[in-house]
Amino acid sequence: MSLRSKLSDLSTLPGLPRLPGMAGLSRLRSTIRDAATVARSLGSGVDEAQQPPPPEESQVVLRDVPSSAHVRAVSPPPRAVEHVDKLPPEVLRAPSEIAYDWDYSARRAELRTLYEKSKDLMWNARTDLDWSIDVDPEDQIVADAFNPIFGTDIWRRLDKKTEVPRLRRHIASYILSNFLHGEQGALMATSQIVASSPTTDSKLYASAQVFDEARHVEAYDRYLTTKIGLIYPPSKHLKQLLDTVLTDSRWDFKFLGMQILVEGVALGAFGVIHQTAQEPLIKRITQLIMQDEARHVAFGVMSLRGHYEGMTGSELRDREEFIIESSRLLRDRFLAQEVWETVGLPQAECEQAALNSPMMQLFRKLLFSKIVPNVKRLGLLTPRVRRGFEELEVIEYESWEASA
């Protein structure tokens, strides 16, 4: 089958089924696997002799190894790490409310249940991941079909032995670096939620999430520094959104921005990466982080449920504008604009190819499969927000079930 035919077949992919809350994640993964199958099919049409077989499930076995000897055994030797336009340390002014709650009784049983589940499912990035796995940073850590210029004339002009492997390393680094930076943003935003959240129930769960985010930062940083050896700065779209969330003084904006929008997109992105990754260590890292992110999104929905009932005027308009603008930023952060200039490819042509890529269009839409129903559950799918989602072509997800 020709590449053109395979690309046209994307329009026939089955729609995602309804997602019954957190339990629906397995069915979301099923549809992501459909996209992964198409990705592998697309890859086979370019150079079948160089395509690896479909990825197998990770064989890494969780183990509880407190001994430092294990760490010494799997720690790789130090290696030089390249940085693309490394940013200096930065301090933001972030005035915010700090809320005491002198009533420590459990008033939200579902939040206490989520808190207990978080404690039960904690994992250790040092001992629960097999860091001894050898990773080739120029192989398909992320499937070629999810390279924004895959299958284009630009891609076909690349030398398969030198330029394609180099581009693979940069694309993988760009994607995972932005995951890393997003996790740092989540770490700081959730620590703010601990202080500003009005109830003890929310404070306890948010404190557990802070530890989740710390693990995620640790895991992605170690993978990038020891396996890929290349780190990109945050995309300007992600940085703008993180700055907005962290510097807004209203506690519900931190929930809405981080727990509903950023974490919601992350959950969709991690699912695609997990199902299409060619490398077992990143598959396992992503799988563990996905389990945590599902709780984080549910936490946001539980905490904000009912908060926006009866909100009108400028307060409601602020939330509407925030949702629409943030959604645009989240969509555009996956176009890899920073990569093209770095590797010396024609930037305008690559950006247009990324916008037109059927697989990337599918990927960007899938990212909103949790955001749209969750926004609707919170009562924020107003006519204005609906028009924004229609312009982004993601309103189809409004009928799916929310995270909680």
Secondary structure as the mmCIF struct_conf table of DSSP 4:
data_model
#
loop_
_struct_conf.conf_type_id
_struct_conf.id
_struct_conf.beg_label_comp_id
_struct_conf.beg_label_asym_id
_struct_conf.beg_label_seq_id
_struct_conf.end_label_comp_id
_struct_conf.end_label_asym_id
_struct_conf.end_label_seq_id
HELX_RH_AL_P HELX_RH_AL_P1 LEU A 3 SER A 8
HELX_RH_3T_P HELX_RH_3T_P1 ASP A 9 THR A 12
HELX_LH_PP_P HELX_LH_PP_P1 LEU A 13 ARG A 18
HELX_RH_3T_P HELX_RH_3T_P2 GLY A 21 GLY A 24
HELX_RH_AL_P HELX_RH_AL_P2 LEU A 25 SER A 44
TURN_TY1_P TURN_TY1_P1 GLY A 45 VAL A 46
HELX_RH_3T_P HELX_RH_3T_P3 GLU A 48 GLN A 50
HELX_LH_PP_P HELX_LH_PP_P2 GLN A 51 SER A 58
HELX_LH_PP_P HELX_LH_PP_P3 VAL A 60 LEU A 62
HELX_RH_AL_P HELX_RH_AL_P3 SER A 68 VAL A 74
HELX_LH_PP_P HELX_LH_PP_P4 SER A 75 PRO A 78
STRN STRN1 GLU A 82 HIS A 83
BEND BEND1 VAL A 84 ASP A 85
HELX_LH_PP_P HELX_LH_PP_P5 LYS A 86 PRO A 89
BEND BEND2 SER A 105 SER A 105
HELX_RH_AL_P HELX_RH_AL_P4 ALA A 109 ASP A 120
TURN_TY1_P TURN_TY1_P2 LEU A 121 LEU A 121
TURN_TY1_P TURN_TY1_P3 ALA A 125 THR A 127
BEND BEND3 ASP A 128 LEU A 129
TURN_TY1_P TURN_TY1_P4 TRP A 131 SER A 132
TURN_TY1_P TURN_TY1_P5 PRO A 137 GLU A 138
BEND BEND4 ASP A 139 ASP A 139
BEND BEND5 ILE A 141 VAL A 142
HELX_RH_3T_P HELX_RH_3T_P4 ASP A 144 PHE A 146
BEND BEND6 ASN A 147 ASN A 147
TURN_TY1_P TURN_TY1_P6 PRO A 148 GLY A 151
BEND BEND7 THR A 152 THR A 152
HELX_RH_AL_P HELX_RH_AL_P5 ASP A 153 ARG A 157
BEND BEND8 LEU A 158 LEU A 158
TURN_TY1_P TURN_TY1_P7 LYS A 160 THR A 162
HELX_RH_AL_P HELX_RH_AL_P6 GLU A 163 SER A 196
BEND BEND9 PRO A 198 THR A 199
HELX_RH_AL_P HELX_RH_AL_P7 THR A 200 TYR A 223
HELX_RH_PI_P HELX_RH_PI_P1 LEU A 224 ILE A 228
STRN STRN2 LEU A 230 ILE A 231
HELX_LH_PP_P HELX_LH_PP_P6 TYR A 232 SER A 235
HELX_RH_AL_P HELX_RH_AL_P8 LYS A 236 THR A 247
HELX_RH_AL_P HELX_RH_AL_P9 TRP A 251 LYS A 254
HELX_RH_PI_P HELX_RH_PI_P2 PHE A 255 VAL A 262
HELX_RH_AL_P HELX_RH_AL_P10 GLU A 263 THR A 276
BEND BEND10 GLN A 278 GLN A 278
HELX_RH_AL_P HELX_RH_AL_P11 PRO A 280 LEU A 304
TURN_TY1_P TURN_TY1_P8 ARG A 305 GLY A 310
HELX_RH_AL_P HELX_RH_AL_P12 GLY A 313 ASP A 332
TURN_TY1_P TURN_TY1_P9 ARG A 333 PHE A 334
BEND BEND11 LEU A 335 LEU A 335
HELX_RH_AL_P HELX_RH_AL_P13 GLN A 337 VAL A 343
TURN_TY1_P TURN_TY1_P10 GLY A 344 GLY A 344
HELX_RH_AL_P HELX_RH_AL_P14 GLN A 347 ASN A 356
HELX_RH_AL_P HELX_RH_AL_P15 PRO A 358 LEU A 366
HELX_RH_3T_P HELX_RH_3T_P5 LEU A 367 SER A 369
TURN_TY1_P TURN_TY1_P11 LYS A 370 LYS A 370
HELX_RH_AL_P HELX_RH_AL_P16 ILE A 371 ARG A 377
TURN_TY1_P TURN_TY1_P12 LEU A 378 GLY A 379
HELX_RH_AL_P HELX_RH_AL_P17 PRO A 383 GLU A 391
TURN_TY1_P TURN_TY1_P13 LEU A 392 GLU A 393
HELX_RH_3T_P HELX_RH_3T_P6 ILE A 395 SER A 399
BEND BEND12 TRP A 400 TRP A 400
#
